């Protein structure tokens, strides 16, 4: 921090200015809470299963826990059961969505491969992870012959896909390294124990990795490597959308409110996140600050045609989607449902400059 910026911090404002700042801060903090849907008189609680991509979840995956913990689901007469999966791109996660009983993470590749489903809410459009490597790795080229994580589903898993993208920057292929299939909980311990030389880690795990093994380093922030990659969108089977569209819409509305509460009610959401992730509060706070500063969580529907279409093109380029099966934006995203859910929470807004 520069001396000039420090001077700005310590400059004493006028009394009128101080009062104005306090009133502005109060308005900013309570406005979203006032905009939340009041509790409805429920004839019955509608049951729904919501999937989380990692077990235990990372901080970025906690909006469903926030929505439940702050009563946002209950306000809309929703009884949400949260199910944790070993990877958002794992077969178990995708099958659960396809069968119509669970709303969970899914990508355009699954739809291109024949899954009858639509994305309904962009939880976190931007990539939150860093690709973290062991001490001896100085550049991507040094990964040749090394052990990289394929946590959460092996070949095709998120960590495998991100590892492939990092290798491409050095002209390497997946055959040039050894990918290690493991549970998502094994990513951090694997790096710290020296069993892995490269792994995509969430901010709280980067914090813990560097605390437990100071030699490990961030090779690249994945959002810098892939700035248009769509990280995490929730989807629902077409059968569920046809059977109970109102329920899906209300779930999305509650989740939008949860993300907005995350940005504006830090003191309330940090304990929920710490309990869900089972991570130390200081690591959770570190991740929270990174994620909110970088607009990783959406505050509206989370979707943009540009980001979705770029991700589809990237999947075609990598061979994950066959060119003749390339889906359109409208085939992937239920745009109308997102608009309906957003209208139910008062329409689009911006918080801290974030507006996805």
C-alpha positions as CSV (number, residue, x, y, z in Angstrom):
1,X,0.0,0.0,0.0
2,X,1.4,3.4,-0.9
3,X,1.9,6.3,1.5
4,X,-0.6,8.2,-0.5
5,X,-3.3,5.6,0.0
6,X,-2.5,5.3,3.6
7,X,-2.9,9.1,3.9
8,X,-6.4,8.8,2.4
9,X,-7.3,6.2,5.0
10,X,-6.1,8.3,7.9
11,X,-7.5,11.6,6.8
12,X,-10.3,12.7,9.2
13,X,-13.5,13.5,7.3
14,X,-15.9,16.3,8.3
15,X,-18.8,15.5,10.6
16,X,-21.3,15.8,7.8
17,X,-19.2,13.6,5.6
18,X,-18.9,11.0,8.3
19,X,-22.6,10.9,8.9
20,X,-23.2,10.6,5.1
21,X,-20.8,7.7,4.9
22,X,-22.5,5.9,7.8
23,X,-26.0,6.4,6.4
24,X,-24.8,5.2,3.0
25,X,-23.2,2.1,4.5
26,X,-26.3,1.3,6.5
27,X,-28.5,1.7,3.4
28,X,-26.2,-0.5,1.4
29,X,-26.2,-3.3,4.1
30,X,-29.9,-3.4,4.8
31,X,-31.4,-2.8,1.3
32,X,-30.8,-6.3,0.0
33,X,-32.2,-7.8,3.3
34,X,-35.4,-5.7,2.8
35,X,-35.7,-6.9,-0.8
36,X,-35.7,-10.6,0.3
37,X,-39.0,-12.3,0.0
38,X,-41.0,-12.4,3.3
39,X,-41.9,-15.8,4.6
40,X,-45.0,-17.1,2.8
41,X,-47.9,-18.9,4.5
42,X,-47.2,-22.4,3.3
43,X,-49.9,-25.0,2.8
44,X,-47.1,-27.5,2.5
45,X,-43.3,-27.5,2.1
46,X,-42.2,-28.5,-1.4
47,X,-39.3,-30.9,-1.3
48,X,-36.3,-30.6,-3.7
49,X,-32.8,-32.1,-3.8
50,X,-29.9,-29.7,-4.6
51,X,-26.5,-31.0,-5.5
52,X,-23.1,-29.6,-4.5
53,X,-20.1,-30.3,-6.7
54,X,-17.6,-31.2,-4.0
55,X,-17.6,-33.1,-0.7
56,X,-17.0,-31.3,1.6
57,X,-17.9,-28.2,-0.4
58,X,-15.5,-25.4,-1.2
59,X,-16.5,-21.9,-0.2
60,X,-17.6,-21.0,-3.7
61,X,-20.2,-23.9,-3.6
62,X,-21.9,-22.7,-0.4
63,X,-24.8,-20.5,-1.8
64,X,-27.2,-23.5,-1.3
65,X,-26.2,-23.7,2.3
66,X,-26.6,-19.9,2.7
67,X,-30.1,-20.1,1.2
68,X,-31.0,-22.8,3.6
69,X,-29.3,-21.3,6.6
70,X,-30.8,-17.8,6.2
71,X,-34.3,-19.3,5.6
72,X,-34.5,-18.2,1.9
73,X,-35.8,-21.5,0.8
74,X,-38.3,-21.7,3.6
75,X,-39.5,-18.2,2.7
76,X,-40.6,-19.7,-0.6
77,X,-42.1,-22.9,0.9
78,X,-39.2,-25.0,-0.2
79,X,-37.7,-27.9,1.9
80,X,-34.2,-28.3,0.4
81,X,-32.2,-31.4,0.8
82,X,-28.5,-30.9,0.0
83,X,-26.6,-33.7,-1.6
84,X,-22.8,-33.6,-2.0
85,X,-21.1,-35.2,-5.1
86,X,-17.5,-36.1,-5.9
87,X,-17.2,-33.6,-8.7
88,X,-19.7,-31.5,-10.6
89,X,-18.8,-33.2,-13.9
90,X,-18.8,-36.7,-12.3
91,X,-21.2,-39.3,-13.7
92,X,-23.0,-39.5,-10.4
93,X,-23.8,-35.8,-10.4
94,X,-24.9,-35.8,-14.1
95,X,-27.1,-38.9,-13.7
96,X,-28.8,-37.4,-10.7
97,X,-29.8,-34.3,-12.8
98,X,-30.8,-36.4,-15.8
99,X,-33.1,-38.5,-13.7
100,X,-35.1,-35.4,-12.8
101,X,-34.8,-35.7,-9.1
102,X,-32.0,-33.3,-8.4
103,X,-31.0,-29.7,-9.4
104,X,-27.2,-29.6,-9.6
105,X,-24.2,-28.5,-11.6
106,X,-24.0,-29.4,-15.3
107,X,-22.3,-28.1,-18.4
108,X,-23.0,-27.7,-22.1
109,X,-21.0,-30.8,-22.9
110,X,-23.6,-33.0,-21.1
111,X,-26.4,-31.4,-23.2
112,X,-24.4,-31.9,-26.4
113,X,-24.0,-35.6,-25.5
114,X,-27.7,-36.0,-25.3
115,X,-28.7,-35.1,-21.8
116,X,-32.3,-33.7,-21.7
117,X,-31.7,-30.8,-19.4
118,X,-31.2,-27.0,-19.3
119,X,-29.0,-24.7,-17.3
120,X,-31.2,-22.6,-15.0
121,X,-28.8,-20.5,-12.9
122,X,-25.2,-19.4,-13.2
123,X,-24.0,-19.7,-9.6
124,X,-20.4,-18.7,-10.3
125,X,-19.6,-17.6,-13.9
126,X,-15.9,-16.9,-13.3
127,X,-13.2,-19.5,-12.3
128,X,-12.2,-19.1,-8.7
129,X,-9.3,-21.5,-8.6
130,X,-5.6,-21.2,-9.0
131,X,-3.4,-23.9,-10.5
132,X,-1.0,-24.7,-7.7
133,X,2.3,-26.6,-8.2
134,X,5.0,-28.1,-6.1
135,X,8.2,-26.1,-5.3
136,X,10.3,-27.5,-8.2
137,X,7.8,-26.5,-10.9
138,X,8.8,-23.1,-12.3
139,X,6.8,-23.1,-15.5
140,X,4.2,-25.2,-17.2
141,X,6.8,-27.1,-19.2
142,X,8.2,-28.5,-16.0
143,X,5.0,-30.5,-15.5
144,X,6.1,-33.0,-18.1
145,X,6.3,-36.5,-16.6
146,X,4.8,-35.2,-13.3
147,X,1.7,-36.2,-11.3
148,X,-1.4,-34.0,-11.7
149,X,-4.7,-34.2,-10.0
150,X,-7.8,-35.6,-11.8
151,X,-9.9,-35.3,-8.7
152,X,-13.7,-35.7,-8.8
153,X,-14.1,-38.2,-11.6
154,X,-10.8,-39.0,-13.3
155,X,-10.6,-38.3,-17.1
156,X,-13.0,-35.6,-18.0
157,X,-13.3,-34.2,-14.4
158,X,-12.8,-30.5,-13.7
159,X,-9.3,-30.9,-12.4
160,X,-8.4,-33.0,-15.4
161,X,-9.8,-30.4,-17.8
162,X,-8.0,-27.6,-16.1
163,X,-4.7,-29.6,-16.0
164,X,-5.1,-30.1,-19.8
165,X,-5.5,-26.3,-20.3
166,X,-2.4,-25.6,-18.3
167,X,-0.4,-28.2,-20.3
168,X,-1.5,-26.7,-23.6
169,X,0.3,-23.4,-22.7
170,X,3.6,-25.4,-22.8
171,X,2.6,-27.5,-25.9
172,X,2.2,-30.6,-23.7
173,X,-0.6,-33.2,-24.0
174,X,-2.4,-35.2,-21.3
175,X,-0.2,-38.2,-22.3
176,X,2.9,-36.3,-21.2
177,X,1.9,-36.4,-17.5
178,X,0.4,-38.9,-15.1
179,X,-3.1,-37.9,-14.0
180,X,-4.1,-39.2,-10.5
181,X,-7.8,-40.0,-10.0
182,X,-8.8,-39.2,-6.4
183,X,-11.6,-37.9,-4.2
184,X,-12.1,-34.2,-4.2
185,X,-11.1,-34.1,-0.5
186,X,-7.7,-35.5,-1.5
187,X,-6.6,-32.5,-3.6
188,X,-5.0,-30.4,-0.8
189,X,-3.5,-33.3,1.2
190,X,-2.1,-34.8,-2.0
191,X,-0.2,-31.6,-2.9
192,X,1.0,-31.0,0.7
193,X,2.2,-34.6,1.0
194,X,4.1,-34.4,-2.3
195,X,1.9,-37.0,-4.0
196,X,0.8,-34.3,-6.6
197,X,2.8,-31.8,-8.5
198,X,-0.1,-29.8,-9.9
199,X,-3.7,-29.3,-8.9
200,X,-6.5,-26.7,-9.3
201,X,-7.2,-25.4,-5.8
202,X,-9.9,-23.1,-4.5
203,X,-8.8,-19.9,-2.6
204,X,-9.2,-21.3,0.9
205,X,-7.1,-24.4,-0.1
206,X,-4.4,-22.1,-1.6
207,X,-4.3,-20.3,1.7
208,X,-4.0,-23.6,3.6
209,X,-1.5,-25.1,1.2
210,X,0.9,-22.2,1.5
211,X,0.5,-22.2,5.2
212,X,1.2,-25.9,5.6
213,X,3.9,-26.2,2.9
214,X,5.3,-22.7,2.1
215,X,7.2,-24.0,-1.0
216,X,4.1,-24.6,-3.1
217,X,3.3,-21.8,-5.5
218,X,0.5,-20.5,-7.7
219,X,1.5,-21.2,-11.3
220,X,-1.5,-19.4,-12.8
221,X,-4.8,-18.0,-11.8
222,X,-7.3,-19.9,-13.9
223,X,-9.4,-16.9,-14.5
224,X,-6.4,-15.3,-16.1
225,X,-5.7,-18.3,-18.2
226,X,-9.4,-18.8,-19.2
227,X,-11.2,-15.5,-18.6
228,X,-14.3,-16.5,-20.5
229,X,-14.7,-20.0,-19.2
230,X,-18.1,-20.6,-17.5
231,X,-17.3,-22.2,-14.2
232,X,-20.5,-23.4,-12.5
233,X,-24.1,-23.4,-13.6
234,X,-26.9,-25.3,-12.0
235,X,-29.2,-27.4,-14.3
236,X,-32.5,-29.2,-14.2
237,X,-33.8,-32.0,-16.3
238,X,-36.4,-31.1,-18.9
239,X,-38.7,-33.6,-17.2
240,X,-38.5,-31.6,-13.9
241,X,-39.0,-28.3,-15.7
242,X,-42.1,-29.7,-17.4
243,X,-43.4,-31.3,-14.2
244,X,-42.9,-28.4,-11.7
245,X,-41.5,-25.3,-13.4
246,X,-42.8,-23.1,-10.6
247,X,-40.7,-25.0,-8.0
248,X,-37.5,-24.7,-10.1
249,X,-38.2,-21.0,-10.7
250,X,-38.6,-20.4,-6.9
251,X,-35.4,-22.4,-6.2
252,X,-33.5,-20.1,-8.5
253,X,-35.0,-17.0,-7.0
254,X,-34.0,-18.1,-3.5
255,X,-30.4,-18.8,-4.8
256,X,-30.2,-15.4,-6.4
257,X,-31.2,-13.9,-3.0
258,X,-28.5,-16.1,-1.3
259,X,-25.7,-14.8,-3.6
260,X,-26.9,-11.2,-2.9
261,X,-26.8,-11.9,0.8
262,X,-23.3,-13.3,0.5
263,X,-22.1,-9.9,-1.0
264,X,-23.9,-7.8,1.6
265,X,-24.1,-9.8,4.9
266,X,-20.6,-11.1,5.5
267,X,-21.1,-11.5,9.2
268,X,-24.1,-13.8,8.7
269,X,-22.7,-16.0,5.9
270,X,-19.2,-16.7,7.0
271,X,-20.3,-19.0,9.9
272,X,-22.6,-20.9,7.5
273,X,-19.7,-21.3,5.1
274,X,-17.3,-22.4,7.8
275,X,-19.7,-25.0,9.0
276,X,-20.5,-26.3,5.5
277,X,-16.8,-26.5,4.3
278,X,-15.3,-27.6,7.6
279,X,-12.5,-25.2,7.0
280,X,-10.9,-22.8,9.5
281,X,-12.6,-19.4,9.7
282,X,-9.5,-17.5,8.6
283,X,-9.3,-19.7,5.4
284,X,-13.0,-19.2,4.7
285,X,-12.6,-15.4,5.2
286,X,-9.6,-15.3,2.8
287,X,-11.7,-17.1,0.2
288,X,-14.7,-14.9,0.8
289,X,-12.7,-11.8,0.3
290,X,-11.2,-13.1,-3.0
291,X,-14.5,-14.3,-4.4
292,X,-16.4,-11.2,-3.7
293,X,-13.6,-8.9,-4.8
294,X,-13.4,-10.7,-8.1
295,X,-17.1,-11.0,-8.7
296,X,-17.0,-14.8,-8.9
297,X,-20.5,-15.3,-7.5
298,X,-23.3,-14.0,-9.7
299,X,-25.8,-11.4,-8.4
300,X,-28.4,-11.9,-11.1
301,X,-29.1,-15.0,-13.3
302,X,-25.3,-15.4,-13.8
303,X,-25.7,-16.1,-17.6
304,X,-24.2,-14.3,-20.6
305,X,-24.4,-15.5,-24.2
306,X,-20.7,-14.6,-24.8
307,X,-19.4,-16.6,-21.9
308,X,-21.6,-19.7,-22.6
309,X,-20.8,-19.7,-26.3
310,X,-17.1,-19.3,-25.7
311,X,-17.2,-22.3,-23.3
312,X,-19.0,-24.3,-26.0
313,X,-16.5,-23.4,-28.6
314,X,-13.7,-24.4,-26.2
315,X,-15.3,-27.8,-25.7
316,X,-15.5,-28.3,-29.5
317,X,-11.9,-27.3,-29.9
318,X,-10.8,-29.8,-27.3
319,X,-12.9,-32.6,-28.7
320,X,-15.3,-32.8,-25.8
321,X,-18.2,-31.8,-28.1
322,X,-18.4,-33.1,-31.7
323,X,-18.7,-30.1,-34.0
324,X,-21.9,-31.5,-35.6
325,X,-23.5,-31.7,-32.2
326,X,-22.6,-28.2,-31.0
327,X,-25.5,-26.8,-29.1
328,X,-26.8,-23.2,-29.3
329,X,-27.1,-20.9,-26.3
330,X,-30.8,-21.4,-26.2
331,X,-30.4,-25.2,-26.2
332,X,-28.2,-24.9,-23.2
333,X,-29.8,-22.2,-21.1
334,X,-33.4,-21.8,-20.1
335,X,-33.3,-18.0,-20.6
336,X,-37.0,-17.4,-19.8
337,X,-36.9,-19.2,-16.5
338,X,-33.9,-17.1,-15.4
339,X,-35.8,-14.0,-16.4
340,X,-38.8,-15.1,-14.4
341,X,-36.7,-15.9,-11.3
342,X,-34.9,-12.6,-11.5
343,X,-38.1,-10.6,-11.8
344,X,-39.4,-12.3,-8.6
345,X,-36.5,-10.9,-6.7
346,X,-36.9,-7.3,-8.0
347,X,-35.0,-7.5,-11.3
348,X,-31.3,-7.1,-12.1
349,X,-29.0,-5.1,-9.9
350,X,-25.3,-4.5,-9.2
351,X,-23.5,-5.1,-5.9
352,X,-19.9,-3.9,-5.4
353,X,-19.7,-3.5,-9.2
354,X,-20.6,-7.1,-9.8
355,X,-23.5,-7.6,-12.2
356,X,-23.6,-11.1,-13.7
